[in-house]
Structure formats: C-alpha cells, structure tokens
Amino acid sequence: MLMMRKYLFSAGFALLVAATSVSMTVLTPPAFASEIKYVVNDIPITSGDIAHRAAFLKLQRKKGDAAQEMIDQTLRMAEAKRLGIRISDAQVEAAYQRFASGNKMQLSQLDGVMEKSGVSKDHFKEFIRAQMAWNQALSARYHSGEGGSVTEQDAVRRMLDKGGAKPSATEYMLQQVIFVVPAAERSATLAKRKREADAMRARFNGCNTTREFAKGLLDVTVRDLGRVLAPQLPPDWAEQIKATKVGAATTTRETERGVEFIGICSSREVSDDKTAQMVFQSEGSSDKAAEDLSKKYVDELKAKARIVKR
C-alpha cells in the first residue's frame, strides 16, 4: 500500500517541482485544434488532449509518447470506474491547492504556469484525478496478493541484519463517522450534508462522545475501526490521520458513501512480530516494483481494450 502511494506521488506530482521554477518564462501557448484521434473502448481522445499532454511532458522535462500516455490514462480511468472508485472535484481541488502550496505558489501563479506552458489547469487536474483513482485501483490489486508479502522468516532475518532490534510503528485507535448521502440524492443534498459533517467534526473532542453528538442526526453512521498500524492506514486517509492529534478528527471528505471524517481516539508506538512484518513489508516495497505492477496492470487492460486510431 505504501509502495503505491510513494510511486504515484513521485510519478504524478514531484516531477513538476523542478519544472515550475522555469515555467514562468514559457511563451504564449499554441492554439490546439480538437479532432478525435483515438477511440478507446468508446471513449474519444482528441488532438487537443494529446497536445496538452505533450506540453505537460515538456514541462516535466520528460520524454514520452503523449498519445500513448492519454490512451493509458483513459484505460486507467475506465478501470477505476469499473471498480467503483470515484474521485470528487473537491478532492482534486484540494490536491491542486496542496501542490501549489508545496511549491510556494499562489493558485493564480500555478494557473498561470499551466496556461502559459500549454498544459492548462483543467488537463493537470484531470491528470491528478487519474493518478488518485489509479492509486486506489493499484492498492486494491496489491491487497489481493499481487504485491507479494514479507514472511515471518524474512522479518527475523532483517531484524538480525539490523542488530536484532525490532522496528516500531504507530498504532492508532480510530473511529469513522459517515454522513450518508444516497446516490439518488447526491446532487441535491451533498452540500447540506457536508455543512452538517463539518459542524460535528468541529465539536469532536474524543471518541467517547461521538455517538452522543450523532443522536438526533439523520443517517449518520459511527464505526469503531479498532487498532490500525500506520502501514495499514488507507491511502486516502493516511496523511491526514498522521497529521491529526489524538482526540481530534481529520477534515471531512466527500466519498462514494457521502461525507466522512475519522477521529483519532488514541495512538501509541508498538514493536512486536506483527509490527516488524508490516514495517519490513513497506520498507521492502520499491518504486521499481510499483512501476512494474502498474505496467503489468495497464498491459492487461490494453490487451482486452478496443483501441481505434482515426
């Protein structure tokens, strides 16, 4: 799971860090025509899409086939949709803003970089959405066994290599709060439900009072998630959970179920055989392994796909 996050972060966001320092000197972008160049499982890819991706590759100072990248992205997004993975506009906007902040830029500056380079902020945001969705798809496949595992014997050997010391990890006690929004009512009630969730999250002061706060609220589910080691945290929540103090709650997020947040009931450092196995599992995962798994997955999708060049 950590392997997937690390690979996709470096592939999806960090490649732009070096490029942004010079991108403000880019001249006025070319005007892109828009005609269909490929149809991938009935989904069109236009010449404009390909031109934007070519500009994106140039901004990253990265070689690549823009058309092929758009075909791969289309396949990835279709697979994520098949798996029921949905990345909301709010999640994409938040990631876009984090990228700007991480590079010490105002949103208007980042918008300018995207437009002047010929990438466009909309193209970059769709790239972010695709990366986030593919991250989840890869994580699901990884948990199904594709990524392999560290055995107890491996963990013992690595502990001996490190002088016999067992690694430690943070163990969290978590509570999940879901303001349920039925799919048929999403467009009409999502904004209202988010306000309600934000209000409850602001009052959160520990897991013992959550159910009391939830009384009288319509369609609110409170789940005790039990103890979870840091390497086992869900990819979409991991960073927020680690950054949240005990007794507080993460920010709210729109999900396929509605609007959610996670309360941090307690945390502690633990060191035992299970922890060692889990930590070594995440340490043993490399970017190369993640890249290979991603390529294998896309190749399988491509082999079954209908790809027509116009």
C-alpha angles and dihedrals in degrees: 000000000000088000090060094049093048094048096047094045092054093042096042107037117005093062088073097054096085093039097055092065091067102027096090089073092061113120127233109307120246120257111255123220115216120220129139112265102167137016114207113190089332092312113120124225113198133207086247091058090051093046091051090050091049089054089048091053090050091050089052090047086234130141118226149119107274094198092050091048090054091049090051092047091050091052091048094050092048090051092048089051090050089054091052094250113153125182110196125220088244091058091050093048090050091051091047090052092047089053091052092047092046089056093044093247134133115237089249090055092051090047088053093050091051094048098042092048092052093244097105123212091253092058091048091048091052088050088053091049091050093048092050092047093046090049089060093045091051092047091053091051092045091054090051088066106269094117099056124226143250111250125217088253090055090050092050091049092050091048089054090049088055094050098271097294118138115224119241132220137185114263115205131200105211140188124198123209118195125189096201118224116185113226092240091056098040100105093045102043109022096094092049092048091050090055090051092048092048090052093051092044090053089056094048111121103158139332096269094073101040097096091048090055090047093056111110093017116118119243099352117150123198116195128185104217094190124213117345127180117226094248089054096054115122109261094236093054104031100093094045093047092050091049095049122091122235110271092028133090136233120251116275120267134195111237137168088271096051128265120343145178133179125226121213105224097176143329137203141168114255133185120189140120094281091049092049091052092049095046093047089048090059094040092050093054112097134195088243092056091050091048091050092050091048092050092048091051093049092046089055091050091047092052090058097039130102105230116178123185114211 
